[in-house]
Amino acid sequence: MKELLLGLRLLLGSGRGNRVRFLLMVAGGAVGVCCLAFVLAIPGILNAQDARQAARQPDCVSDGHHLCSSGDRAALGLVRTDPYGSRPFTRVFLARGTGPVPTPPGLRAFPAPGEVFVSPRLHDVLKKEPGLSQLLPGKERGRISAQGLAHPDELYAYVGMKRGELKDGSRMTRFGMSYAWYPTVESSALDIVRFTLAGVVLLPLAVFLAVCARLSAAARARRLAALRLLGVSRKGVQRVNAAETVAAALAGAVLGLGGYWVVNQVVSRIGLPGFKWFPSDGSLSWQSVFICLVGCPALAWFVGRLGARRAAATPLEVRRSAVAKPPAKWGLLPLVPGLGIVTGYCVLGATGHAPRDTKLSSILMPMAVVLVGTGLVLALPLLSRVLARRIARWTQSLSLGLAMRRNEVEPGGALRVATGLVLLVYAASLVQGVLIELDQVSRNVSPVQIYSVSLVRMSAGQQRALENIDGLRGHVVEVRAEAESDNADSLSTTALIATCSQIRAIVPDAGACVGDRLVRLVNQTVGDYDNVTKPGESYSLPLAKGGDRRLVHLRIPSENLRYHDWPGIAALSSSVLIPPSSLPVGYRPANADLTLVSDSDPETVRHVLDAIGAVDPTIEVRPHGINVDALRQVDVVKTLLAVGMVLGLIIGVAAYLVAAADRAVERRSQVTALALLGARPWTLRAVQVAQVVVPLAVGLVLAVVAGKAAESSYLVTGGGDIFWDGEGVPLLIACALGAVVVAALGSLPLVGRRIDPELIRRD
């Protein structure tokens, strides 16, 4: 306890320079803890959004009256979700029952027929796009409160209707389920976020906090060595040093948590692209607060004790500035297995044996990323010393020779400045690989968009209205036909009711189409094996005209119509073509789907979906190739990755600024001594630049190579089609060159214009 109090007294009474250094440590720790708190808050934000989604999902729980099985007592609910760009637009149609009526979350009462309650964001969208109101039959009566919304930007609406208008509605007795149907981020996507943030934020953050705890390491070591010579024990010296670092880390943690509260209040109200949350969602749990208030000081305690080890063991060597021991080779230990894992995955991908065991890969890949990142930090001093010794032997340049001799004697000094920038370039490569994988998931390369609408319970007038929507390329009707013979290969098949002109409008090549007879369809894009029907098999097609039912018998012909469909998306999936003229007049298929085809540009897709909703807002539309929930998750994940990169950039730059400022103070006496010996200012500046740039260049080369290997191995384990990304190499090289330029410019102010001999008076 005495040593801890001594450390605090030295902190407060050791001069202005020491207090400035303490404030610098506190500021650095506050920045780091604020970034850490943001990372720890992300799971809580996602869980809060999922909890509100689960609380508003319609559910039916049977009681003694069996409300879920029959009768009109239970209310009816129907949920429809359509894509609005890359965001889901959800409408919940509700109809009262004769029994108790549940209240939807975010509303004060159950919506009456003709009443519409919308989210605040949807209210703003309806002002800009009045045509969207066709999907919401009724008049807007109010807004949904935050309790009923997953996030502030959600497009959500409750629509009250009469019971007879909800033909497809399901009985419901309450709102609320134990899980969300469509979570904000699926567990697999959340693993991607965790994987990336671990490499982009947490690893640089640990290095940054360690750098802050090691400020003015040389001056502090001399002071601790003096205490050791005065009779303080080894452990006591370590406690004295740890007391100062822990005090700074604890003060920084408190300031960092306060800074996060301010940032959360501001950013949650402004929002991030594709991701917004309510301020209460970003509140930290007590576990996160514990990690920030205890974990960061614990790291500072460990670093402080480790930093005082040499002063406690050999105080005379420290006071006399003896040459430090070269860095141990164990620093290469994490780098070797990390590179071994990523290299192994790269080899498997290159040889066409990409692994599909996601459980093993989900463990090995994050481990490899952390090992490689840690190895880059620990191996740089050793590699820098070896390189500095060899360059100093053959160089004829005075500036380069002085710089390399200093790096050989003190290889870790300049690398404290470079470590943050090296990890930043390494993290940029990892994020680039994740974005490539996400782009493979979300990219729509098809020139057409296909929509399927069920014709069951749809009138002939509504069908004609759908077929005449502006902007459509064409339309066809697909119907299910049942097998009549036991020797058929399939129990049913899909028949296409269309003319040749309709087929030519929706596929690139319809072949030699003859529209007056039954033909078998063969998609040349995939081959004949895609058609399960065989010539001679018999099927029956059910038709209806009012209350009259009729079966039309089909015999699969031997004549084939060979056509080409769109790559990546199929407009036709039927086995046989039926000319409309061969069907009885006035009869319609009893169980059929209407397939609509349009261009795939977002404006056309939005127009077609709005027009379908204008025909009947309760129609269920299945847009092929558009997974609106997947697109929303991709947007959220991209935003979180962008946040991680911004945090990584802040941490990397902060680590550089803190370490550069600390190094400027430590190097003043050495620069002054060289100036008094006659070294010119430009020579001193060249020495300072070379001391930082040469080891930084070595680290950046390793970061680019290791980062590209880690990126490629991640893509190999991701199951996508792209393993190697040559287009991203110029960007990484540009980032590396930018880091070198920043480090070089930051080294110039180390040499001032005024020489102060007082700095070396004691030496």
C-alpha positions in Angstrom: 0.0 0.0 0.0 2.9 2.3 0.8 4.3 1.9 -2.7 0.9 2.7 -4.3 0.7 5.9 -2.2 4.3 6.8 -3.2 3.4 6.3 -6.9 0.5 8.8 -6.5 2.7 11.3 -4.7 5.3 11.1 -7.4 2.6 11.6 -9.9 1.4 14.8 -8.3 4.7 16.3 -7.3 7.2 15.4 -10.1 6.8 18.5 -12.2 4.7 19.9 -15.0 6.1 17.6 -17.6 5.1 14.5 -15.7 1.6 15.9 -15.1 1.2 16.7 -18.8 2.3 13.1 -19.6 -0.3 11.9 -17.1 -3.0 13.9 -18.8 -1.9 12.5 -22.1 -2.3 9.0 -20.7 -5.7 9.8 -19.4 -6.8 11.3 -22.7 -5.5 8.3 -24.6 -7.2 5.9 -22.3 -10.5 7.8 -22.6 -10.4 7.5 -26.4 -9.7 3.8 -26.2 -12.4 3.1 -23.6 -14.9 5.1 -25.6 -14.2 3.0 -28.7 -14.3 -0.2 -26.5 -17.7 0.8 -25.1 -19.1 1.3 -28.6 -18.0 -2.1 -29.6 -19.5 -3.7 -26.4 -22.8 -1.8 -26.9 -23.4 -3.3 -30.4 -24.8 -6.7 -29.2 -27.1 -4.9 -26.7 -28.5 -2.6 -29.5 -29.2 -5.6 -31.7 -30.8 -7.6 -28.9 -33.1 -4.6 -27.9 -34.3 -4.3 -31.5 -35.0 -8.0 -31.8 -36.9 -8.0 -28.5 -39.3 -5.3 -29.7 -39.7 -7.2 -33.0 -40.6 -10.4 -31.0 -43.0 -8.4 -28.8 -45.2 -7.2 -31.7 -45.5 -10.5 -33.7 -49.1 -11.8 -33.8 -49.6 -15.1 -32.0 -52.6 -17.2 -31.1 -52.8 -19.1 -27.8 -55.8 -21.4 -27.3 -57.8 -21.2 -24.1 -60.9 -22.9 -23.0 -62.9 -21.4 -25.9 -60.4 -22.7 -28.5 -60.1 -19.3 -30.1 -57.3 -20.4 -32.4 -59.3 -23.3 -34.0 -62.7 -21.9 -35.0 -65.3 -19.2 -34.6 -65.2 -15.4 -34.9 -64.1 -14.5 -31.4 -60.4 -14.3 -32.2 -59.0 -11.3 -34.1 -57.4 -11.7 -37.5 -54.0 -10.6 -38.5 -52.1 -10.6 -41.8 -48.5 -9.5 -42.2 -47.1 -8.4 -45.5 -43.5 -7.3 -46.1 -42.4 -5.7 -49.4 -39.1 -4.4 -50.4 -38.8 -0.6 -50.5 -35.4 -0.3 -52.1 -33.1 -2.3 -49.8 -35.4 -1.8 -46.8 -38.4 -3.8 -45.7 -41.8 -2.2 -45.7 -44.1 -4.1 -43.3 -47.9 -3.8 -43.2 -49.9 -5.5 -40.5 -53.6 -5.8 -41.4 -55.9 -6.3 -38.4 -59.6 -7.2 -38.0 -61.5 -7.3 -34.7 -63.2 -10.4 -33.4 -66.1 -10.8 -31.0 -63.7 -11.7 -28.1 -61.1 -9.7 -26.2 -59.0 -7.6 -28.5 -55.2 -7.3 -27.9 -53.5 -3.9 -28.2 -50.6 -3.7 -30.6 -47.3 -2.5 -29.1 -46.9 1.2 -29.7 -50.6 1.9 -30.0 -53.2 2.9 -27.5 -56.0 0.9 -29.0 -56.8 -1.7 -31.6 -57.2 -0.1 -35.1 -60.8 0.2 -36.3 -61.7 -0.5 -39.9 -60.3 2.2 -42.2 -57.7 3.5 -39.6 -54.0 3.4 -40.4 -51.2 3.9 -37.9 -47.7 4.4 -39.3 -44.2 4.8 -38.0 -42.7 8.3 -38.0 -40.3 7.4 -40.9 -43.1 6.0 -43.0 -45.1 9.2 -42.4 -42.3 11.2 -43.9 -42.0 8.8 -46.8 -45.7 9.0 -47.6 -45.4 12.8 -47.9 -42.7 12.4 -50.6 -44.3 9.5 -52.3 -48.1 9.7 -52.1 -48.5 6.7 -54.4 -47.2 4.5 -51.6 -50.5 5.1 -49.8 -52.2 2.7 -52.2 -50.7 -0.1 -50.1 -52.5 1.4 -47.0 -56.2 1.4 -47.5 -57.7 3.9 -45.0 -56.9 7.2 -43.4 -53.9 7.9 -41.2 -55.0 8.3 -37.6 -51.7 8.4 -35.7 -48.2 7.3 -35.2 -46.6 4.2 -33.7 -44.5 4.9 -30.6 -41.0 3.7 -30.1 -42.3 0.7 -28.1 -43.7 -0.8 -31.3 -40.7 -0.1 -33.5 -37.4 -2.0 -33.9 -35.6 1.2 -34.8 -36.4 4.8 -35.7 -36.0 4.4 -39.5 -38.4 1.4 -39.7 -41.2 1.5 -42.3 -44.1 -0.1 -40.4 -47.9 0.3 -40.4 -51.0 -1.1 -38.7 -54.1 -1.2 -41.0 -57.5 -1.7 -39.5 -59.9 -3.7 -41.8 -63.2 -5.4 -41.7 -63.2 -9.1 -41.0 -64.5 -10.2 -44.4 -61.7 -8.3 -46.2 -58.9 -10.4 -44.6 -59.4 -13.7 -46.6 -55.9 -14.9 -45.8 -55.8 -13.6 -42.2 -54.7 -15.8 -39.3 -56.4 -15.9 -35.9 -54.6 -14.2 -33.1 -55.2 -13.6 -29.5 -52.1 -11.6 -28.5 -49.0 -9.8 -29.7 -45.7 -11.3 -28.6 -43.5 -14.3 -29.2 -40.3 -15.6 -27.6 -38.2 -14.9 -30.7 -38.1 -12.6 -33.7 -39.0 -14.0 -37.1 -36.5 -11.8 -38.8 -33.7 -10.8 -36.4 -31.8 -7.6 -37.2 -28.7 -9.6 -37.8 -28.6 -13.4 -38.2 -26.2 -15.3 -36.0 -24.0 -16.1 -39.0 -23.8 -12.4 -40.0 -23.2 -11.5 -36.4 -20.2 -13.9 -36.4 -18.8 -11.9 -39.3 -19.2 -8.7 -37.3 -17.5 -10.2 -34.3 -14.7 -11.6 -36.4 -14.0 -8.3 -38.1 -14.3 -6.1 -35.0 -11.9 -8.4 -33.1 -9.2 -7.7 -35.8 -10.1 -4.1 -36.7 -10.9 -2.6 -33.2 -10.0 -4.8 -30.3 -6.5 -5.8 -31.3 -5.4 -2.3 -32.2 -7.2 -1.1 -29.0 -5.1 -3.4 -26.8 -1.9 -2.1 -28.4 -3.1 1.5 -28.1 -3.9 1.1 -24.4 -0.5 -0.5 -23.9 1.2 2.4 -25.7 -0.6 4.9 -23.4 0.6 2.9 -20.4 4.2 3.0 -21.6 4.5 6.8 -22.2 7.9 8.3 -21.2 9.2 4.8 -20.6 12.8 5.8 -20.5 12.4 8.7 -18.1 10.1 6.6 -15.8 12.6 3.7 -15.9 15.4 6.1 -14.7 13.2 7.4 -11.9 12.2 3.8 -10.8 15.8 2.7 -10.9 16.7 5.5 -8.5 14.0 4.3 -6.2 15.4 0.8 -6.4 18.9 2.1 -5.5 17.4 3.9 -2.5 16.2 0.6 -1.1 12.7 0.0 -2.5 12.1 -3.7 -3.2 11.7 -5.1 -6.7 7.9 -5.6 -6.2 7.7 -2.2 -4.6 9.2 -0.5 -7.7 6.8 -2.4 -9.9 3.9 -1.3 -7.7 5.0 2.3 -7.8 5.0 2.3 -11.6 1.7 0.4 -11.8 0.0 2.9 -9.4 0.6 5.7 -11.9 -0.6 3.7 -14.9 -3.6 2.4 -13.1 -4.6 5.8 -11.9 -4.4 7.1 -15.5 -6.3 4.1 -16.9 -9.0 4.4 -14.3 -9.5 8.2 -14.9 -9.4 7.5 -18.6 -12.0 4.8 -18.3 -14.4 7.1 -16.4 -13.9 9.9 -18.9 -14.3 7.3 -21.8 -17.6 6.1 -20.4 -18.8 9.6 -20.1 -17.7 10.3 -23.7 -19.5 7.3 -24.9 -22.7 8.4 -23.3 -22.5 11.7 -25.1 -21.6 10.0 -28.4 -24.5 7.6 -28.0 -27.0 10.4 -27.4 -25.8 12.3 -30.5 -25.1 9.5 -33.0 -28.3 7.6 -32.2 -30.4 10.7 -33.0 -28.4 11.5 -36.2 -28.1 7.8 -37.2 -25.7 5.9 -39.4 -26.3 4.9 -43.0 -28.5 1.9 -42.9 -28.5 1.6 -39.1 -30.3 3.6 -36.4 -31.2 2.9 -32.9 -33.0 4.5 -29.9 -30.7 6.1 -27.3 -31.9 3.7 -24.6 -30.8 0.7 -26.8 -27.2 2.0 -26.6 -27.1 1.9 -22.8 -24.2 -0.2 -21.5 -24.9 -3.3 -19.4 -23.2 -3.6 -16.1 -21.0 -6.3 -17.6 -19.7 -3.9 -20.2 -19.2 -1.1 -17.6 -17.3 -3.7 -15.5 -15.0 -4.6 -18.4 -14.3 -0.9 -19.1 -13.7 0.1 -15.4 -11.8 -3.1 -14.4 -10.4 -4.5 -17.6 -8.5 -1.4 -18.8 -6.9 -0.7 -15.4 -6.0 -4.3 -15.2 -4.2 -4.1 -18.6 -2.5 -1.0 -17.4 -1.4 -2.7 -14.2 0.1 -5.6 -16.2 1.9 -3.3 -18.6 3.1 -1.1 -15.8 4.6 -4.0 -13.8 6.2 -5.4 -17.0 7.6 -2.0 -17.9 9.3 -1.6 -14.5 10.8 -5.1 -14.6 14.2 -3.9 -16.0 14.5 -1.0 -13.6 13.8 -3.2 -10.7 16.2 -6.0 -11.8 19.2 -3.9 -13.1 18.9 -0.3 -11.7 22.5 0.6 -12.4 22.3 -0.3 -16.1 19.2 1.8 -16.4 20.8 4.8 -14.7 23.9 4.6 -16.8 21.9 4.0 -20.0 23.4 0.7 -20.7 22.5 -1.1 -24.0 19.3 -3.0 -23.6 19.1 -6.7 -24.4 18.0 -7.5 -27.9 14.4 -8.6 -28.3 13.7 -12.3 -27.7 12.9 -14.5 -30.7 9.7 -15.7 -29.0 8.1 -12.7 -30.6 7.8 -14.8 -33.7 5.9 -17.4 -31.9 2.3 -16.1 -32.6 3.1 -15.1 -36.2 4.2 -18.6 -37.3 1.0 -20.6 -36.5 -1.2 -17.7 -37.7 0.5 -17.5 -41.1 0.4 -21.3 -41.2 -3.4 -21.4 -40.8 -4.1 -18.7 -43.4 -1.5 -20.2 -45.8 -3.1 -23.6 -45.5 -6.5 -22.2 -46.4 -5.1 -20.3 -49.4 -3.5 -23.5 -50.6 -6.8 -25.4 -50.3 -8.6 -22.7 -52.2 -5.9 -22.6 -55.0 -6.1 -26.4 -55.4 -9.9 -26.5 -55.6 -10.4 -28.1 -52.2 -12.1 -25.2 -50.4 -13.2 -26.4 -46.9 -16.9 -26.6 -46.1 -16.6 -27.3 -42.4 -17.8 -24.0 -41.1 -17.6 -25.0 -37.4 -13.9 -25.6 -37.6 -13.3 -22.6 -39.8 -15.3 -20.4 -37.5 -12.7 -21.2 -34.8 -9.5 -21.3 -36.8 -10.1 -18.1 -38.8 -10.6 -15.7 -35.9 -7.7 -17.4 -34.1 -5.5 -17.0 -37.1 -6.4 -13.3 -37.5 -5.6 -12.5 -33.9 -2.4 -14.5 -34.0 -1.2 -12.8 -37.1 -2.1 -9.3 -35.7 -0.3 -10.1 -32.4 2.6 -11.6 -34.3 3.0 -8.4 -36.4 3.3 -6.4 -33.2 5.7 -8.7 -31.4 7.9 -9.6 -34.3 8.5 -6.1 -35.6 11.2 -5.2 -33.0 13.2 -8.3 -33.8 12.9 -7.9 -37.6 13.6 -4.2 -37.3 16.8 -4.8 -35.3 18.1 -7.4 -37.8 17.4 -5.1 -40.7 18.9 -2.1 -39.0 22.1 -3.9 -38.3 22.5 -5.0 -41.9 21.7 -1.6 -43.3 24.1 0.1 -40.9 27.0 -2.2 -42.1 26.8 -1.4 -45.8 25.4 2.2 -45.9 27.7 5.1 -46.6 25.1 7.7 -45.5 25.6 9.4 -42.2 21.9 10.0 -41.6 20.9 6.5 -42.5 23.8 5.1 -40.4 22.9 7.0 -37.3 19.2 6.1 -37.7 20.0 2.4 -38.1 22.4 2.3 -35.2 19.7 3.9 -33.0 17.2 1.3 -34.2 19.6 -1.5 -33.5 20.2 -0.3 -29.9 16.5 0.6 -29.3 14.4 -1.3 -31.8 11.1 -0.9 -29.9 11.3 2.9 -29.6 10.4 3.8 -33.2 8.0 0.9 -33.6 5.8 2.2 -30.8 5.0 5.0 -33.2 4.6 2.6 -36.2 2.5 -0.2 -34.6 -0.8 1.6 -34.8 -0.4 2.4 -38.5 0.8 -1.2 -39.3 -2.3 -2.7 -37.6 -4.5 -0.2 -39.4 -3.3 -1.4 -42.9 -3.7 -5.0 -41.8 -7.2 -4.4 -40.6 -8.1 -2.6 -43.9 -7.3 -5.8 -45.8 -9.6 -7.8 -43.5 -12.5 -5.5 -43.9 -12.0 -5.5 -47.7 -12.4 -9.3 -47.7 -15.6 -9.1 -45.6 -17.1 -6.5 -48.0 -16.3 -8.7 -51.0 -18.1 -11.6 -49.4 -21.1 -9.4 -48.6 -21.1 -8.0 -52.1 -21.4 -11.6 -53.5 -24.5 -12.1 -51.3 -26.3 -8.8 -52.1 -25.3 -8.1 -55.7 -28.1 -8.5 -58.3 -26.6 -9.1 -61.7 -29.7 -10.1 -63.5 -31.2 -7.6 -66.0 -34.8 -8.6 -65.1 -36.8 -8.8 -62.0 -39.4 -11.6 -61.6 -42.5 -11.5 -59.4 -44.9 -14.3 -58.5 -48.5 -13.7 -57.4 -51.0 -16.4 -56.4 -54.2 -16.3 -58.4 -56.1 -18.2 -55.8 -59.0 -16.0 -54.5 -58.2 -13.4 -57.1 -60.9 -12.2 -59.6 -60.4 -12.1 -63.3 -60.6 -8.3 -63.2 -57.7 -8.1 -60.7 -55.7 -10.5 -62.8 -56.1 -8.3 -65.9 -55.2 -5.3 -63.9 -51.9 -6.9 -62.8 -51.1 -8.0 -66.4 -51.6 -4.4 -67.6 -49.2 -2.7 -65.1 -47.0 -0.2 -66.9 -43.3 -1.1 -67.0 -43.8 -4.9 -67.3 -41.9 -6.8 -70.0 -44.5 -9.5 -70.0 -46.5 -12.0 -68.0 -47.4 -15.7 -68.1 -49.5 -18.1 -66.0 -48.1 -21.2 -64.3 -50.4 -23.9 -63.1 -49.9 -27.2 -61.3 -51.0 -30.4 -63.1 -51.5 -33.7 -61.3 -50.2 -37.0 -62.7 -52.9 -39.5 -63.9 -50.7 -42.6 -64.5 -48.8 -44.5 -61.8 -45.7 -44.9 -64.0 -45.1 -41.1 -64.2 -41.7 -40.0 -62.8 -43.3 -37.2 -60.8 -46.7 -36.8 -59.0 -47.2 -33.4 -60.5 -45.7 -31.0 -63.0 -45.9 -27.3 -63.8 -47.6 -26.2 -67.0 -47.2 -22.8 -68.6 -50.3 -21.1 -70.1 -49.0 -18.6 -72.6 -48.7 -17.5 -76.2 -45.4 -17.4 -78.1 -45.4 -13.6 -78.0 -45.7 -13.7 -74.2 -42.8 -16.1 -73.9 -40.6 -14.0 -76.3 -41.3 -11.0 -74.1 -39.9 -12.5 -70.9 -36.9 -14.7 -72.0 -33.9 -13.8 -74.2 -34.5 -16.6 -76.8 -37.8 -18.5 -77.3 -36.5 -20.7 -80.2 -38.9 -21.9 -82.9 -42.1 -21.3 -80.9 -45.3 -22.6 -82.4 -48.3 -21.3 -80.4 -51.1 -23.6 -81.7 -50.2 -26.9 -80.0 -48.9 -28.5 -76.8 -45.1 -28.7 -76.6 -42.6 -29.8 -74.1 -40.3 -27.1 -72.7 -36.5 -27.5 -72.6 -34.3 -24.8 -71.0 -31.1 -24.8 -73.1 -29.3 -22.9 -70.3 -29.4 -25.9 -67.9 -30.1 -28.7 -70.3 -32.9 -31.3 -70.7 -32.2 -32.9 -67.3 -34.1 -30.1 -65.6 -37.4 -31.3 -67.1 -38.8 -34.2 -65.1 -41.6 -35.0 -67.5 -41.3 -37.7 -70.2 -43.1 -37.9 -73.5 -46.3 -39.9 -73.2 -47.0 -39.3 -69.6 -50.6 -38.1 -68.7 -51.5 -35.2 -66.4 -54.8 -33.5 -65.5 -55.3 -29.8 -65.2 -58.2 -28.6 -62.9 -60.2 -25.6 -64.3 -63.0 -23.6 -62.8 -65.7 -21.2 -64.1 -67.8 -20.0 -61.2 -69.1 -23.1 -59.5 -68.4 -25.3 -62.5 -65.3 -27.6 -62.3 -63.6 -29.3 -65.2 -60.5 -31.4 -65.7 -58.4 -31.0 -68.9 -56.3 -34.1 -69.8 -52.7 -33.4 -71.0 -50.4 -35.9 -72.6 -46.8 -34.9 -72.8 -45.8 -34.6 -76.4 -42.5 -35.6 -77.9 -42.0 -32.2 -79.6 -39.7 -29.9 -77.7 -39.5 -26.1 -77.5 -35.9 -25.2 -76.7 -35.4 -21.7 -75.2 -32.7 -19.8 -73.3 -33.5 -18.3 -69.9 -31.7 -15.5 -68.0 -28.4 -16.4 -66.3 -28.7 -16.5 -62.6 -32.5 -16.2 -62.5 -35.2 -18.3 -64.3 -38.3 -16.6 -65.7 -39.8 -20.0 -66.7 -39.8 -23.1 -64.6 -42.5 -25.1 -66.3 -42.3 -28.4 -68.1 -44.9 -28.1 -70.8 -46.4 -25.2 -72.7 -50.2 -25.0 -73.1 -51.6 -22.5 -75.7 -54.5 -20.5 -74.1 -56.6 -21.3 -77.2 -56.7 -25.0 -76.3 -58.5 -24.3 -73.0 -62.3 -23.9 -72.6 -63.5 -20.3 -73.0 -64.1 -18.6 -69.6 -62.4 -21.3 -67.5 -59.5 -20.4 -65.2 -56.9 -22.6 -63.5 -58.0 -23.5 -60.0 -54.5 -23.3 -58.6 -52.2 -21.0 -60.5 -49.5 -18.3 -60.1 -49.1 -15.2 -62.3 -45.5 -14.5 -63.2 -44.7 -10.9 -64.0 -41.3 -9.8 -65.5 -39.9 -6.3 -65.5 -36.5 -4.6 -65.7 -34.3 -4.9 -62.6 -33.5 -1.2 -62.0 -34.7 0.0 -58.5 -37.2 2.6 -59.9 -39.0 0.1 -62.1 -39.1 -2.5 -59.2 -40.6 0.1 -56.9 -43.2 1.2 -59.4 -44.3 -2.4 -60.1 -44.6 -3.3 -56.4 -46.6 -0.1 -55.8 -48.9 -0.9 -58.7 -49.5 -4.4 -57.4 -50.4 -3.0 -54.0 -52.9 -0.6 -55.7 -54.8 -3.6 -57.2 -55.0 -5.3 -53.8 -52.9 -4.2 -50.7 -53.2 -7.7 -49.2 -51.7 -9.5 -52.2 -48.6 -11.6 -51.3 -45.9 -10.8 -53.8 -42.8 -13.0 -54.1 -40.1 -11.1 -55.9 -37.5 -13.6 -57.1 -33.9 -12.8 -56.2 -34.8 -10.1 -53.7 -34.4 -11.1 -50.1 -35.3 -7.9 -48.4 -34.3 -9.2 -45.0 -30.9 -10.3 -46.3 -30.4 -6.9 -48.0 -31.3 -5.1 -44.7 -28.9 -7.3 -42.8 -26.1 -6.6 -45.4 -26.7 -2.9 -44.9 -26.5 -3.2 -41.2 -23.3 -5.3 -41.3 -21.7 -2.9 -43.8 -22.5 0.0 -41.5 -21.1 -1.8 -38.5 -17.9 -2.7 -40.5 -17.7 1.0 -41.5 -18.0 1.9 -37.8 -15.3 -0.6 -37.0 -13.0 0.9 -39.6 -13.6 4.4 -38.3 -12.9 3.3 -34.8 -9.8 1.5 -36.0 -8.7 4.6 -37.8 -9.2 6.7 -34.7 -7.3 4.2 -32.6 -4.5 4.0 -35.1 -4.1 7.7 -35.5 -4.4 8.3 -31.8 -1.7 5.6 -31.1 0.5 7.4 -33.6 -0.1 10.9 -32.1 0.4 9.7 -28.5 3.5 7.7 -29.3 5.0 10.4 -31.6 4.5 13.1 -28.9 6.0 10.8 -26.3 9.0 10.0 -28.5 9.5 13.7 -29.2 10.0 14.3 -25.5 12.2 11.3 -24.9 14.5 12.1 -27.9 15.1 15.7 -27.0 18.3 15.0 -25.1 19.7 12.8 -27.9 18.9 15.3 -30.6 20.4 18.1 -28.5 23.6 16.1 -28.1 23.9 15.5 -31.8 23.3 19.2 -32.5 26.0 20.3 -30.1 28.4 17.8 -31.8 27.9 19.7 -35.1 25.1 17.8 -36.8 23.1 20.0 -39.1 19.3 20.3 -38.7 18.5 18.6 -42.1 20.8 15.7 -41.1 18.9 15.3 -37.8 15.6 15.5 -39.5 16.7 12.8 -42.0 17.8 10.7 -39.1 14.5 11.0 -37.3 12.5 10.2 -40.5 14.7 7.2 -41.3 14.3 5.9 -37.8 10.6 5.7 -38.2 10.1 5.1 -41.9 12.4 2.1 -42.3 10.9 -0.1 -39.6 7.5 1.2 -40.6 8.1 0.1 -44.2 9.1 -3.4 -43.0 5.9 -3.6 -40.9 3.7 -2.3 -43.7 5.0 -4.9 -46.2 4.3 -7.6 -43.7 0.9 -6.1 -43.0 0.0 -6.0 -46.7 1.2 -9.6 -47.3 -0.3 -11.0 -44.1 -3.5 -9.0 -44.6 -4.0 -10.3 -48.2 -3.3 -13.8 -47.1 -5.8 -13.5 -44.2 -8.4 -11.9 -46.6 -8.0 -14.7 -49.1 -8.3 -17.4 -46.5 -11.4 -15.8 -45.1 -12.9 -15.7 -48.6 -12.0 -19.4 -49.1 -13.8 -20.4 -45.9 -16.8 -18.2 -46.7 -18.1 -20.4 -49.4 -18.2 -17.7 -52.1 -17.0 -17.8 -55.7 -14.3 -15.1 -55.2 -11.1 -16.2 -53.4 -8.5 -13.7 -54.8 -9.0 -10.0 -55.0 -6.4 -8.3 -57.2 -8.4 -5.0 -57.4 -7.9 -4.3 -53.7 -4.1 -4.4 -53.8 -3.6 -0.9 -55.2 -5.9 0.4 -52.4 -3.8 -1.3 -49.7 -0.6 -0.1 -51.2 -2.0 3.5 -51.3 -3.0 3.1 -47.6 0.5 1.9 -46.8 2.2 4.8 -48.7 -0.1 7.2 -46.9 0.9 5.8 -43.6 4.6 6.2 -44.5 4.0 9.8 -45.5 2.1 10.6 -42.3 4.8 9.0 -40.2 7.6 10.9 -42.0 5.8 14.2 -41.6 5.2 13.5 -38.0 8.9 12.9 -37.4 10.0 16.3 -38.7 8.9 18.4 -35.7 11.2 16.3 -33.4 14.1 18.5 -34.4 13.5 22.1 -33.2 15.3 25.3 -34.2 16.5 26.1 -30.7 19.2 24.1 -28.9 18.7 23.8 -25.1 21.9 22.5 -23.4 20.0 22.1 -20.2 18.4 19.0 -21.6 21.7 17.1 -21.4 23.2 18.9 -18.4 22.8 15.8 -16.2 24.2 13.5 -18.8 
